[in-house]
């Protein structure tokens, strides 16, 4: 599908030719991709519904090259889209026609680890899991753990404010970043944040985290490291009713318990996962909850007992507690493999990312089931239940006429339902291309104008990742005219 509603500066052919000569002087031939077959892998990210070939892909190997590329693109008014591992699920790294993809794939160095300060300084192309692997000898790890942590990079995590199964207790990316070194569109390099717990001035760190590559490009990040807990155990609770499972989530939090992780999967999701990973899930249950406790042995024993009591009162018909570290990891391996597991069952799927107040989980899950029937599409639900971050997986076949359009509309209804109950259209995947229309539902015209003013302060020519995340008033008018808004 063509990229919708993207308006970007269009350089003329003379400008492109001049820029290409400048890029060729900055990079070796192997780091400047211009041939169709070399560009093809960059035409989309994890949201494969939208594809666009970039004009050029630049792969700098150091900061000086990256800055020189930005300066050249700025002079010639050519759009730039930063890219990490390409695992994003909202189209945030989708190229812009006539634009440059700036790949940070070669920025893979862990620059330092400070075990006393519990921090690591890393380049943006470092994989999420690699940080924890490097910190392990010091008894530390990096807490945010997206399901794609084996492949996704810290630069992309910063751009999307990624979370993971342990974000309920340990926070999202924004809660685990101390400092960023960022290149602006004109090549200016700035440091945002501090090695201390706070920094003077405006909280630009929180602004940059989750800005989806629209304000600046991360060159380096200082992340917080967390001490490994002495013990961790998981309770797996089986429910005969999805509504009861949703209510159980709210009951755990209401009881004053903050689990290290609190995840939910419905029957279609567990069936897909069990056939793929053999995690030991209860396939007869309508839904399962995974609730983890970590800390000292005494703390874990007490919290596990408290969670079991709450879950039993909430209607759990079976409770299993992991009896070894291997079994705990097996339970989580199933949850983290949910996306590829569902991918084995269907040619295509959309992974949505709405976030809702926990008290509305049961209501929203019931409505999602009704919408699945209405649109005639299968939907598996797997999500960060503790913080209400939904990930409905809408299955379809893009080769069947009309199915992609039905799936897209189904997903839009879920996001708008999230807004209706007081939630938001994204929790950790970002807005990108996928949710630009729903931004018109989430925010007023005045709020969107304020977002555009922030964008203009950093990037007045609109060259960084144009057409993503924040719609124009015209785009919202078109969205409403199509009948796509509430």
N, C-alpha and C positions, 0 to 999 in steps of 0.2 A: 504494500500500500504506500502511496506517495505520502511524504511528510506534510501534515496539514498546517496551514496558517503560519508558515515560517516566512517572515519578512526580514531580509538581511541586505546590507549594502552589497551592490553588485559591481565588482570591479570591471573595467573594460579590458579588452584583450591585450592592449599595450601595457597596461598596469600589471596584468598577470605575467606577461613575458618578462617584464623588468623584475618583478618579485621572484620569479623562478630563477633568474640569473643570480639574484642576491642569495637565495636559499642554497643554491649550488655552491656558492662561495663559502657559506657557513658550514655546510655538512659534506661529508664524503658521499660519493654516489650511492653507496649501499644504505645510507640513512635518509635518502630522499626518494620516496616511492611515487611514481607517476604512471606506471603501466596498469592497464585495466585489471590484469590478474593479480597484481600486487595490492591494488586498492580494494578489491572485492571483500577481503576479510574484515574491512573496516566500515562496511556499509550500514551496519546496525550494531546495537549492543544486545543485551539479553531480551529486549523487547523486539522480537523479529518481525512484528506486524508492519513496522515502518522501516523503509530502506532508502538510502540515498548514497550514491558514490561520492566520496570526497574528490576535490580537484587534485590535492596533493596530501601525502602523509609525510610529516617530518618526525624523525626519531633522534632528537639530541641526546648526547651522552653526558652533558654536564650543564651547570647553570649558565655559563657564559653563552653556550650555543642556544639554550632555550630563550634567554633574554634577547639575543640578537635576532632570533626568529620573530619574537613578539614585536620588536621595534620595526622590523621590516614590514610585517603585516599591518602594523599601525600606520606606517607611512603610506602604504598603498591601499588602505581601507579594505583589507581583505579579512573576512570573518575567520575566527579561530575557535576550534572546539578541542578542549583538552580530553585526553583519553588515558585510562589506566588499563585494567585487565578486560574491560568491556563486559563485565558481569552485571551491570546495572539493569534494572527491570522497568524503567519508565521512559526509555529513549533519551536519556540525558546526554549520552555520547553519540547520538545519531548525527552524522555529518550534515553540514549545510552546503547546498549546491554552490559550487565556485569557491568553497572555503578550504582552509587548511586544517587537517587533523594534527594536533600537537600531541604525540604519544610520549608519555613519561615512563614507558616500559623499561628503559635502560637505567632509570634512577632506582637501583635495587640495593643500595648499601644501608646497613644499620651502622650509623656513624659512631654511636657511643651508647653504653648502658651505664647508668649510675645506680648501683644497688643501694647506696645510702639514701639518696634522694628519691628512689623508686621511680626513675624516669628512663626513657630511651629516646634518643634523637635519631630519626630515620628519614630516608628519602621517600618520596610519594609512591614509588613503584614497589616498595617492600610489601610482601603479602601479609595480610592480617595475622595468619597463624605463625608466620616466620618470626614475628616479634615475640610471641610466647615461647617459641622454641629456643630463641636466643637468650631469653630471660630465665628459662627454667633452671640453669645451674645456680642461680642466685635465689631460688625459691620464690620467684615472681612470675607473673603472667600479665598479658594485656586482656582486660575483661570483656570488652565488646566482642561478640562472637557471631557474626552473621552466618547463615547456613552456607554461604559461599566462601567462608574464611580460608579455605584451602587455596583459593585462587584470587579472591578480591584483594585490592591493594589499599593501603592506608590513605592515599590521595583520593581515591574514589569514596572511601568511607567518610572522609571529611566533607567531600562535596555533597553527599547525600545524607549526612548525619545518621549513619547506619547504627543498628542496634544489635539484636541477637537474642538467643534464648535466655541469657542471663542479664538482660538490660533492666529487668524489674528492680533488682537489688543493686546492681553496679552501674546503671545508667547507660545512656547512649554515647556516641562518639563525643558529643559536645561536653559531656561530663568527664571525659578522660583525655582531654587535650589541654596542654598548658600553653603552648606557643606554636605559631606557624611562621614560616618564612614564605612570603608570597610575592609572585611577580604580577604586576598590573599590566594592562594591555599595552602601555607605552614603554614597557621594559623596566619601569621603576621597581626596585625590590624593597619590600618593607617587612619588618618583623612585627607580628601582632601577638599580644599576650606577653607572658613573662615566665621565667623559671620559678618564680614565687607563686603562691596560691592566688594572687590577685595582681592586677596591673592598673596603673593610673589611666585616667581618661575614659572615653566611651568604651563599652564592651564590644569592640570590633571583632574579638575572637568568636563570640557567639553569633555575630552577623555573618562571618565568613564560613563557619561550619554550617553546612546545609544550604549554601548559596548556589550549588549546582554548577560551578564553573562559570558563573555569570559575572562575578566581581573581580576575580583574580585566580591565578593558577598556583597551587601549592608546590613549593620546591623542597620543603623540609618541614617535619612536624616533630615536636617534643611531646611525647605521650606519657601519661601516668601508668605506672605498673602497680599491680595489686599483689600482696602476699598470697601465696597459695594456701588455701584452708587446710587444716590438719585432716579433716574428714569431710566427705560429702556422700549423701544418700538420696535416692529418689523414691518417692511413693508413686506407684502407678495405680490410678483409681479407674474402675470401669463403671459406666452408667448405662442404663437401659433407655435413657431419654436425653436428648441433646439439651433440652431446656433445663433439666436438673443439673447437668454438668456445668452449664453457663451460670446458673445460680450458685453452684458450689464455689466457683471462682470468687464471686463477690463475698461469699460467706467467709472464705479464708482471709481475705484482706480485712473484712469487718471484724474479725477476731483478733486483729492486731498482729497478724503474722505476715512477714514479708519474705517469701521464699526466694532462694537464689535464682530459681527459674520456675515458671508456672505456665505450662503450655497445654493446648487442647487440640485434639484431632478427632474428626468425626469418622464414621464407619467407612465411607469411600476412601478416605485418606489412609486409615490404618490398613485397609485391605491392600492398597497399592504398595505401601511401605513394607508390610510383612512379606509379601511375595518377592520383594527386591532385596531387603536387608536381613530378614528373619530376626527381628529384634525381640520377639517374644510377646507381641501385643495380643490383647484379647480381641479376637476377630468377631466375637458374638456381641460385643458392646456397641451401642449406638454412638458412644463417644468415650474417649479416654482422656484423663488429665495426667500430666507428668508434673509433680511438685517436688522440687529439690531443696534440701537444707544443707548448708555447709557451715563450718566453724570448728570449734573444739568438739571432741567426742561427747562431752556432757551437753553442750548446746544443741548438737544435732539430735541426740537421743530425745531431749525434751521437745524440740520443735517437731520432729517426726511424729511423736505421740500426739501432740496437739493437732497437727494437720490430719492425722488419721481419724481423730475424734470428730473434727469438723466435717470431713468428707463422709464419714458414716452417717452423721446426722443429716447431711444433704442428700442422701439417697444412693451413695456408692454401694454397688452390690458385691464388689470384690476389691480388695486392697492388697497390693504386692509392694514390698520394700526391697530395693536392691541389696543383695547380700555380699557383694564384692565390688571392687572398683571396675572390674571387667564388665559386670552386669550393668552397673550404672552407665558406663560408656556405651554399652549396647543399646540401652533405652534411648539415650540421646542420639546415637547414630541413626536410629530409625527416624526420629523427628527431623534431623538435619538432612536426611536423604529424601524428604517428602517431595521436593520439587522434581528431582530426576526420576523418582519413582512414578509420579503421575505422568511424567513425560513418556514413559514406556507404554502408557495406556491410550495415548491420543496423539494424532499428528501435530496438534498445536494446543497451547493453552495460554490464557492470560492470568497472571498472578496479581490480584488486586491488593490494595494496601491502605484500607481505611482504618481509622482509629476511633473508638467510641468509649463513652463512660461504661465501666464494668457492669453497672446495674442494668444496662440495656442489652447485654450479650444474648440472653435468651430470646428477647423480642427480635433482635436483628437476625439471629440465626434462623429463626422461624420464617422471617420474611425472605431471606436468601433462598430457602428451600422452595417457597412459593414462586419466586422469580425464576428459579431453574425450571420449574414446570411450565411457567408462562412462556419462556424463551425456547423450551425444548432442548436444553443443553445440560450436560452433567456438570456438577460442581462439587469439588472436594474442599473441605474447610480444614485448614491447619494454621494455627496462629499463636501469637504471644498473648495468651489469655490474661495474664497478670496485669498488663497495662492496656488491654483492650485493643491491641493492634491486630486487625483481621487480615488474613491472607487467603481469601477464597480463590481456588484454582478453577477457572472456567475452561472446560474442555471443548474443543471444536476442531473442525477440519477446514483450513483455508481454501482447500481445493473444491469444496462444496459451495456452490453459489449461495451467497447470503449468510453463511455461518459466521464469517469474520464480523460482518456488520451486526449480527445478532449478539455475538459475544461481546463486542465493544459496547453496545447499548446496555446489555445486562450488567457489565462492569460499571458503567456510568450510573446506573440505578443504585448499585450497592454503595458507591461513593456518596451519592446524594442522600441516600438513606442515612449514612454516617453523619452527615451534616444535620439532617433532620432531628437526630436524637442528641445533638449537642457535641458531636465529635468533629473529626477533621478528615480531609481526603487523603492524607498521607501520614504514615508514622515513621518510615525509614527508607522508602524507595525513592523519595523525591517526586516532583511533579513532572519534570521533563516535558516530553511531548504528550504522553498518555493522558495526563490529568489537566491539561491547560483549560479545557472547557469547563471542568468542575471548579476551577478557580473562580469562574464567574458566578458560581453558586455560593461558594464559601465566603467571598469577600465583596464588599460594596465597591462602587466605582471610585469613591474617594480613597478607599484603602489601596486599591490597585494603583491609583495615581501616585500614592506615597511610595509604593514599591518601585515604580518606574523612576521616581526621583532619586531613590537610593542607588538604583542601577546607573543612572546618568552621572551621579557623583563619582563613581568608580570608572565608568566606561561610557563617556558621553556620545561616542559614535556608534554604540551598540554592536561592537565587533565580537565580544566574548559570548559564545554560545547563544547566538540570537534566536528568537522564536521559541525559547523554552521557558517553562515555569510561570512566567507572569504574562497574562494575555493583555493585548491592547483593548481599549474600549470597543473598537470596531470588531475585534475577534469575539468579544462577548455579545455584541449585537447580533452577529451572524449565528452564534451558538443558540441564542434565544429564538431567533427567527426559524431555525430548523426544528424547533419544538423539543430540543434536547435538554432544556433546563426545566426546573420544576415549574 
